[in-house]
């Protein structure tokens, strides 16, 4: 499955690595083109702008945001304007849930889905997987189930 990731800090870049190891194709963007180049050198498709990022995603597009809570609205404003009916935007940070409800309502008239997926796991998530608290409509959650299963595989056999 193809998924886009905006925000390639420690968690975002490790999530991309985990997704790629799980067989997913990742399109990546970050304000730091050095971070984009690093992910591209590891097999991701790099983007130079939000417009380039969206253009490289195949409909129905799925874009995951791993940016600080204070940057979500700004990032979402640019990204949301480019997304189309049936596309999915995931906020993987730990935004205030009231903000997530508002964002979902703002995108709904355009037919763009918004999922609130609080993600934890830190830098160990690449090896161990992530804990995710998934909120949103059932249809986009089901569509992204392969991504969620790759990121959060369950307990597994890694020692605690």
N, C-alpha and C positions, 0 to 999 in steps of 0.2 A: 504494500500500500504506500502511496505517496503522502507525505505530510510536510508542511513547512514549519520552520522554527524561527521565531524572531526573538533574539536575546541569547547570545552565546557566551554568557558568563560561565562560572564553574558548573552550575546545574544544567543550564541549557545545552552547553557543549557536550556534557556527559550524557544527557538524554539523547542527543543526536547520535552519539557513538553507540549507545545501547540499541536504539532503533535500527541503525544500520546493521549492527551485528545480528539483529533479529530479522533481517531481510527487507526492511522498509527502505524506501527511497526518500531522502530528505533534501529539501530546498531550504537554504539558510540565509538569514540576513541579520546584521548587527550594525550598530553605529560605528563600530571598529572594524574596518575592512581587514585588519590583521586577523581578527577572530574568524571572519568569513573565510579568509585564505587558509587558515589552519584547518577548518572543517572541510573545505573543498579538497585540500591535500589528503584528507582521510576518506574521501569518496562522496561527500555531499555536493550538491549543486549550489554554488554560491550566487548570490544576487547583490547587485550594487546599489539598489534602491528599493523602496516599497513597491514601486510600479514594476520593476524588473522581477521582484519576488513573486508578485501575483501573476505576472505573465508566464512564469515558469511552472506554476501549479496547474494541474489538469482538473477541470470541473468534474464533479463537485469538489471545490477546493477545501482544504482543511489547513488552517493556520493556527499554530500554537504560540502564545505569547509567554515568554519567560523573562519579563522585564520587571523592574521595581514597581510596586503598587502606585507610586506617584507618577510613573510614566505610562501607565496603561491607557488613560483617556487620550493622551496625545497620540500614542501609537495607534490606538483603535480608531481615532478620527481619520487618519490617513488611510489605514487599511480598510476600514469599513466602507469608505467611499468607493473602493475599487472592487469589493466583493459583490457577488451576484446571488440571485435566488438559489437556494439550496446549498450555498457554501456554509462552512462552519468556522467559527472563531472560538478558540479555547484560551481562557486566561488561566494559566497554570500557576500563577503566583497566589499570594494569600491576601487578596483584596478584601475590603470590607463588603460583606454580602449585600448590603443595601445598594452599593455602587454596582454590583453585578446584576442585581434585579433591574436597575435603571438601564444599564447597557443592553441587556437582553430586550427590554421594551423598545429601546431606540432602534435596534436592528430588525426587530420582528416585522414592521410594515414592509420592509424590503425583501423579506423572505430569507434573511441571513440568520442562521442559528448562532447562539452564543452559549457556550458551556463554561461554567465555573468549576475548575478542577484544581482545587488547592493541592499542591504537590509538596511532599517532603521526602527527604532522603539524603540531602546534602551531597557532598562529593563522593560518598560511598554508594550512591544510587546506581552508578554504572555497574558495579560488581554485584550489589545485593538487590537492586530493584528499588522502586519508589512506593510510597504510600500515597494514594490519591483519594480525595473526597470529591466525587463526581456529582455535579448538579446541572440539570438542564432537561430539555425535551428528550423523550425516549428514542426518537428516530436518529438524531445525530449521535447519540451515545452508542446505539447499536452499530451504526456505520463505523465508528472509531474503535469498536471493541478490539480488533486485532492490535491496534496501537496500545490500548490500555493493558492488554494481556502481555505485551512485550515489556512495557515499562514496569508493570506490577505483577510479576509472575506467581506470586504467592510465596509461601514460606521456603520452598525449595530445600536444597541439601547443604546450604552454606551454614557453617557453625555460627551460633549466635554470639 
